[in-house]
Amino acid sequence: MGDAVFIHRLQFGFTISYHYLFPQLTLGLGPLIVVLKTLALKTNDERYDKAARFWATIFAINFVIGVVTGIPMEFQFGTNWSRFSRFAGGVIGQTLAMEGMFAFFLESSFLGLFLYGEKRLSKLQHWFAAVLVWAGSWLSGFFIVATDAWMQHPVGYERTADGSFQLTSFWQLVLNPWAWWQVAHALNGGLITGSFVMSAVGAFYLLRQKHVQQGRIFVRVGVTAAMIASFLQLYPLGDAEGRLVASHQPTTLAAMEALFETEAGAPMVILGQPNMAEHKIDNPIVVPKALSFLTWRSWNAQVLGLNHTPKENWPDNVPLLYYVYHIMVGLGTMFIAISVVAAFLLWRKQLYSSRWMLWILLLAVPFPYLANTAGWMTAEFGRQPWLVYGLLRTVDGYSKLVSPGNGWFTLLGFLGMYCVLSMLFLFLVLRQIAQGPEAPEDNFRVVPTAPAIERVLETTEHNFRDGSPAAPVKDI
């Protein structure tokens, strides 16, 4: 049984971690494209339109790969986690269905209109299409994260005679306080990714001395957004979510900080290695009393340690949870440092010529992906051993009839398929970056309007009646 649980968790963990590489960039690019379109509308500068068009293409590539990799996860609720789906489907089915029916179609419909309808729309209408693409992507993120938030902090449900959970209040589900802070934290994490990716592409162009004007726009917008988002991620978003964990999941907080004993004036660990045998931190570097202050706003407040909870209710891998949490926090601190230095150089009008800083922006591009992945791992590892916190254990939620061999077989299949998708994604994105924002006009052809089609039909009918050869019809 243990092997079956492990392979089901491994497969879902792999597929969702790979999938989330793509939505986090669309979550970040959505508002940045709106910023570029707003600047274009305000200044009437074609460069901003070209920049928005370029990033919309990158957005579309991410969106398509995200859809392809997201579909298998929906099926895994039935194939790998059927017992969980049977028990919790009456609740989580609401938000998952709304994500697919409303947010997905809003995002995809207006993305198509934004990409291919530019010459049929006014500038204000095209700007509004960008706003709706952004709204669709963030609404999609809201429904997905609200689903996970219910698993972290279940509200608005009742348990029926057969043990399943049924929704009693839709508004409690979507207004779950855990959901709003977790959604804000996740969406802002996507904005950090989008802003660093934009900055990195701009830095690449400036270092290569290609598309210099566009490179300056990318760096200026990206660095500004990165600095704002990085500070917001620390406070109030990260701070508020940390305090929620302390209030509702004290065992999770203790494992994240490897706090084995309940302590008044608890320190915050900066570096160190959890020693599970002796229940202590080896080689610790700590800030005295900082954990008590950050969680309860009192330097001498008591913080519950792992010793207050039976060991069977501890997260099943405390060292892994501790490390991914500290990786997330460490990278977040690094983002603040990089963005502040870059913003200072931008303010001094030295950033575009500071090659050392441009190289840092370019090489920093993988780290927001790592930080977002580490953040999700922190949330999911921290909830263990529960699928629905305090109500349904992970070992009771997997599909009993799916053997470990079947799980390994399908996992290997996903590995192979996602390897091919990775190569395709990299080829398309790198080709777009190599081509640059100065896209040829042929890439944005106009769909014939109804009057144009009518002229074709009228000309063809007239020539047919006269018996004369068809003449070419222009201006279509």
C-alpha positions in Angstrom: 0.0 0.0 0.0 2.8 2.4 0.8 4.3 1.9 -2.6 1.0 2.7 -4.3 0.6 5.9 -2.3 4.1 6.9 -3.1 3.8 6.4 -6.9 0.4 8.2 -7.0 1.9 11.2 -5.1 5.0 11.2 -7.2 3.1 11.1 -10.5 0.7 13.9 -9.4 3.6 15.9 -8.0 5.6 15.6 -11.2 2.7 16.5 -13.5 1.5 19.5 -11.5 5.1 20.8 -10.9 5.8 20.6 -14.7 2.4 22.1 -15.5 2.8 25.1 -13.2 5.9 26.2 -15.1 3.6 27.6 -17.8 0.6 29.2 -16.0 2.9 31.2 -13.7 4.3 33.0 -16.7 0.9 33.8 -18.1 -0.2 35.0 -14.7 2.7 37.4 -14.7 2.6 38.5 -18.3 -1.2 39.3 -18.2 -0.9 42.5 -16.2 2.4 43.4 -17.9 0.8 43.3 -21.3 -1.9 45.6 -20.0 0.8 48.0 -18.8 2.4 48.0 -22.3 -1.0 48.5 -24.0 -1.8 51.4 -21.5 1.5 53.1 -22.3 0.8 52.7 -26.0 -2.7 54.2 -25.6 -1.4 57.0 -23.5 1.7 57.9 -25.6 0.5 56.8 -29.0 4.0 55.2 -29.4 4.0 52.2 -31.7 7.0 50.7 -29.8 4.7 49.8 -26.9 2.2 48.1 -29.2 5.0 46.0 -30.7 6.2 45.1 -27.2 2.7 44.1 -26.2 2.2 42.1 -29.4 5.6 40.3 -28.8 4.7 39.3 -25.2 1.2 38.2 -26.2 2.8 35.7 -28.6 4.9 34.4 -25.7 1.8 34.3 -23.6 -0.1 32.3 -26.2 2.7 29.7 -26.4 2.7 29.3 -22.6 -1.1 29.1 -22.6 -1.3 26.3 -25.1 1.4 24.2 -23.4 -0.3 24.9 -20.1 -3.6 23.6 -21.4 -2.0 20.5 -22.8 -0.3 19.7 -19.5 -3.2 20.7 -17.3 -5.7 18.2 -18.8 -4.0 15.1 -17.4 -4.3 16.4 -13.9 -8.1 16.6 -14.2 -8.1 13.0 -15.2 -5.8 12.0 -12.4 -8.5 13.0 -9.9 -10.4 10.0 -11.2 -7.6 7.6 -12.1 -5.2 8.1 -9.2 -7.3 9.8 -6.5 -10.7 8.4 -7.0 -11.5 8.0 -3.3 -10.5 11.6 -2.7 -12.8 12.7 -5.6 -15.7 10.6 -4.3 -15.3 12.2 -0.8 -14.5 15.8 -1.8 -15.9 16.1 -5.3 -19.1 17.7 -4.0 -17.1 20.7 -2.9 -14.0 21.0 -5.1 -16.1 20.2 -8.2 -17.7 23.7 -7.9 -14.5 25.7 -8.3 -12.9 23.4 -10.8 -16.0 23.5 -13.0 -16.1 27.3 -12.8 -12.5 27.6 -13.8 -13.1 25.6 -16.9 -16.4 27.1 -17.9 -15.8 30.7 -17.2 -12.2 31.7 -16.6 -10.7 29.4 -19.3 -13.1 30.5 -22.0 -12.8 34.2 -21.1 -9.0 34.0 -21.3 -8.8 31.9 -24.5 -11.5 33.8 -26.4 -10.1 37.3 -25.8 -6.5 36.0 -26.3 -7.5 35.0 -29.8 -9.2 38.4 -30.3 -6.1 40.2 -29.0 -3.8 38.3 -31.3 -5.8 38.3 -34.5 -8.3 41.1 -34.2 -6.0 44.1 -33.7 -6.7 45.7 -37.1 -10.4 45.1 -36.7 -10.6 46.8 -33.3 -10.1 50.4 -32.2 -7.1 51.0 -29.9 -9.4 51.2 -26.9 -11.1 48.0 -27.8 -7.8 46.2 -28.2 -6.6 47.5 -24.8 -9.9 46.2 -23.3 -9.2 42.8 -24.9 -5.8 42.8 -23.1 -7.6 43.6 -19.8 -10.0 40.7 -20.3 -7.1 38.3 -21.1 -5.5 39.4 -17.8 -8.8 39.0 -15.9 -9.4 35.5 -17.4 -5.9 34.3 -16.4 -6.2 35.6 -12.8 -9.8 34.4 -12.5 -8.6 31.0 -13.6 -5.8 31.2 -11.0 -8.3 32.2 -8.3 -10.6 29.2 -8.8 -7.7 26.7 -8.8 -6.0 28.1 -5.7 -9.4 28.4 -4.0 -9.8 24.7 -4.5 -6.4 24.1 -2.8 -7.3 26.6 -0.1 -10.3 24.5 0.9 -8.1 21.5 1.2 -5.8 23.5 3.5 -8.7 25.1 5.5 -12.0 23.5 4.8 -15.1 25.7 5.3 -18.7 25.7 4.1 -19.3 22.0 4.0 -21.1 19.2 5.8 -20.3 15.5 6.1 -23.0 13.1 4.9 -23.8 9.6 6.1 -21.5 8.0 3.6 -18.6 10.1 4.8 -18.4 12.4 1.7 -18.3 16.2 1.9 -21.0 18.3 0.4 -21.0 22.1 -0.1 -23.4 24.0 2.1 -22.3 27.5 1.3 -20.7 28.6 -2.0 -19.9 32.0 -0.6 -18.0 30.5 2.3 -16.0 28.5 -0.2 -15.0 31.4 -2.4 -14.6 33.9 0.5 -12.5 31.6 2.5 -9.9 33.9 4.1 -7.2 31.3 3.5 -8.1 31.4 -0.2 -7.8 35.2 -0.6 -4.3 35.4 0.9 -3.1 32.2 -0.9 -4.5 33.5 -4.2 -2.8 36.8 -3.8 0.5 35.2 -2.9 0.3 32.8 -5.9 -0.7 35.5 -8.4 2.0 37.9 -7.2 4.5 35.0 -7.5 3.5 34.7 -11.1 4.0 38.5 -11.5 7.5 38.1 -10.2 8.2 35.4 -12.8 6.7 37.4 -15.6 8.7 40.6 -14.6 12.0 38.7 -14.3 11.4 37.0 -17.7 10.7 40.3 -19.3 13.7 41.9 -17.7 15.9 39.0 -18.9 14.8 39.2 -22.5 15.4 42.9 -22.4 18.8 42.4 -20.9 19.6 39.9 -23.6 18.7 42.4 -26.4 20.8 45.1 -24.8 23.8 42.8 -24.3 23.5 41.8 -28.0 22.8 45.3 -29.1 19.7 44.1 -31.0 16.2 45.5 -30.7 17.8 48.1 -28.3 14.7 50.3 -28.0 12.5 47.3 -27.2 15.1 46.0 -24.9 15.0 49.2 -22.9 11.2 49.0 -22.6 11.4 45.4 -21.4 14.0 46.1 -18.8 12.3 49.3 -17.6 8.9 47.7 -17.2 10.2 44.4 -15.9 12.5 45.8 -13.3 9.9 48.2 -11.9 7.3 45.4 -11.7 9.8 43.0 -10.2 10.7 45.4 -7.4 7.1 46.2 -6.5 6.0 42.5 -6.6 9.0 41.3 -4.6 8.3 43.6 -1.8 4.6 42.8 -1.8 5.5 39.1 -1.7 7.4 39.7 1.5 4.8 42.0 3.1 1.9 41.9 3.4 1.3 38.7 1.3 3.9 36.3 2.7 3.5 37.7 6.2 -0.3 37.3 6.2 -0.1 33.7 4.9 2.6 32.8 7.4 0.3 34.0 10.3 -2.6 32.0 8.9 -0.4 28.9 9.0 0.6 29.7 12.6 -3.1 30.1 13.6 -4.6 27.1 11.7 -1.7 24.7 11.1 0.8 25.2 13.9 2.4 21.8 13.2 3.1 22.9 9.7 4.8 26.0 10.9 6.9 24.1 13.4 8.1 21.7 10.6 8.8 24.6 8.2 11.1 26.1 10.9 12.3 22.7 12.3 11.1 23.9 15.7 11.0 20.6 17.6 10.2 22.0 21.1 7.5 24.6 22.1 9.3 27.8 22.9 8.6 31.3 24.2 10.7 33.8 22.3 11.3 31.3 19.4 14.2 32.1 17.1 14.0 32.2 13.3 16.4 29.8 11.6 18.4 31.4 8.7 20.7 28.4 8.1 21.0 24.9 9.6 20.3 21.3 9.0 17.4 19.5 10.8 18.6 16.5 12.9 15.6 14.2 13.1 17.4 11.7 15.3 18.2 14.2 18.1 15.3 16.7 17.3 17.5 19.7 16.9 19.1 22.0 14.3 22.7 21.3 13.5 25.1 24.3 12.8 22.3 26.8 13.3 22.4 30.5 12.4 19.3 32.1 14.0 17.8 35.5 14.7 16.7 35.4 18.3 13.0 35.7 19.1 12.2 36.7 15.5 9.8 33.8 14.8 7.7 34.8 17.8 7.5 38.4 16.7 6.7 37.6 13.1 3.9 35.2 14.0 2.4 36.8 17.0 3.8 40.3 17.0 5.4 39.7 20.4 9.1 39.0 21.0 8.3 36.6 23.9 5.2 34.9 22.4 5.0 31.1 22.7 5.3 29.2 19.4 4.2 25.6 19.4 6.8 23.1 18.4 6.4 19.6 16.8 6.4 18.1 20.3 2.8 19.4 20.9 1.5 17.1 18.1 1.5 13.2 18.0 4.2 12.1 15.6 1.7 10.4 13.2 0.3 13.9 12.5 3.7 15.4 11.6 4.4 16.2 7.9 5.9 12.9 6.6 9.2 14.6 5.5 10.1 17.4 7.8 13.7 18.0 6.4 12.3 18.3 2.8 9.6 20.7 4.0 12.2 22.7 5.9 14.5 23.0 2.9 11.9 23.9 0.2 10.5 26.6 2.6 13.9 28.1 3.2 14.8 27.9 -0.6 11.6 29.9 -1.3 12.4 32.5 1.4 16.0 32.8 0.3 15.2 33.3 -3.3 12.5 35.9 -2.4 15.2 37.8 -0.5 17.5 37.6 -3.5 14.7 39.0 -5.8 14.4 42.0 -3.6 18.1 42.6 -3.6 18.4 42.3 -7.4 15.4 44.4 -8.2 16.4 47.2 -5.8 19.9 47.4 -7.3 18.5 47.3 -10.8 15.9 50.0 -10.0 18.5 52.2 -8.5 20.7 52.0 -11.6 17.5 52.6 -13.7 16.8 55.7 -11.7 20.4 56.9 -12.2 20.1 56.2 -15.9 23.0 53.7 -15.8 21.2 50.4 -16.1 21.2 50.1 -19.9 25.0 50.4 -20.0 25.8 48.4 -16.8 26.6 45.1 -18.4 27.3 43.4 -15.1 23.7 44.1 -13.9 22.3 43.1 -17.3 24.0 39.8 -17.0 22.6 39.3 -13.5 19.1 40.0 -14.8 19.6 37.6 -17.6 21.0 34.8 -15.4 18.3 35.3 -12.8 15.5 34.1 -15.1 15.3 30.4 -13.8 15.1 31.4 -10.1 11.5 32.7 -10.0 10.4 29.3 -11.4 12.3 27.6 -8.6 10.9 29.9 -6.0 7.3 29.4 -7.1 7.8 25.6 -7.3 9.3 25.6 -3.8 6.4 27.6 -2.5 3.9 25.2 -3.8 5.9 22.3 -2.4 5.9 24.1 1.0 2.1 24.3 0.9 1.5 20.7 -0.2 4.2 19.0 1.9 3.1 21.1 4.9 -0.5 19.9 4.7 0.6 16.2 5.0 -0.4 13.7 6.2 -3.8 15.2 5.2 -5.4 15.5 1.8 -8.1 17.7 3.4 -6.6 19.1 6.5 -7.9 17.4 9.6 -10.6 15.5 7.7 -9.1 13.1 5.1 -5.7 11.5 5.2 -3.6 11.0 2.1 -3.4 7.3 2.6 -7.2 7.2 2.4 -7.6 9.1 -0.8 -5.8 7.3 -3.5 -7.2 4.8 -6.0 -7.0 1.3 -4.4 -7.4 -0.6 -7.7 -4.5 1.1 -9.6 -1.4 -0.9 -9.0 2.1 0.7 -8.5 3.2 -0.9 -11.8 0.4 1.0 -13.6 1.5 4.1 -11.9 5.1 3.7 -12.9 4.1 3.0 -16.5 2.0 6.1 -16.9 4.7 8.2 -15.1 7.3 7.1 -17.6 4.8 8.0 -20.4 4.4 11.5 -19.0 8.1 11.9 -18.7 8.6 11.1 -22.3 5.7 13.2 -23.5 6.7 16.2 -21.4 10.3 15.9 -22.7 9.0 16.3 -26.3 6.7 19.2 -25.2 9.7 20.9 -23.5 11.7 20.8 -26.7 8.8 22.1 -28.7 8.2 24.9 -26.2 11.9 26.0 -26.1 12.0 25.9 -29.9 9.0 28.2 -30.3 9.9 30.6 -27.5 13.6 30.9 -28.5 12.6 31.4 -32.2 10.2 34.2 -31.1 13.0 35.8 -29.0 15.5 35.5 -31.9 13.0 37.1 -34.3 12.4 39.9 -31.8 9.5 42.3 -31.4 9.9 43.8 -34.8 7.4 41.2 -36.3 6.5 41.4 -40.0 3.1 42.7 -40.7 2.2 39.4 -42.4 2.0 37.8 -39.0 -1.1 39.8 -38.2 -3.3 39.4 -41.3 -6.8 40.8 -41.3 -9.7 38.5 -41.4 -11.9 39.5 -44.4 -14.9 41.5 -43.3 -18.4 40.8 -44.4 -18.5 43.6 -47.1 -15.3 42.3 -48.6 -16.7 38.8 -48.9 -19.8 40.2 -50.4 -17.7 42.0 -53.1 -16.0 38.7 -53.9 -19.4 37.0 -54.4 -20.8 39.9 -56.4 -17.8 40.0 -58.7 -17.8 36.3 -59.2 -21.6 36.2 -60.0 -21.3 39.1 -62.5 -18.4 37.5 -64.3 -20.2 34.2 -64.5 -23.3 35.8 -66.0 -21.2 37.7 -68.6 -19.1 34.7 -69.4 -16.0 36.8 -68.8 -12.9 35.6 -66.9 -12.9 36.4 -63.2 -10.9 39.4 -62.3 -8.9 39.6 -59.1 -10.6 41.3 -56.2 -8.4 43.7 -54.3 -8.4 45.2 -50.8 -9.4 42.0 -49.0 
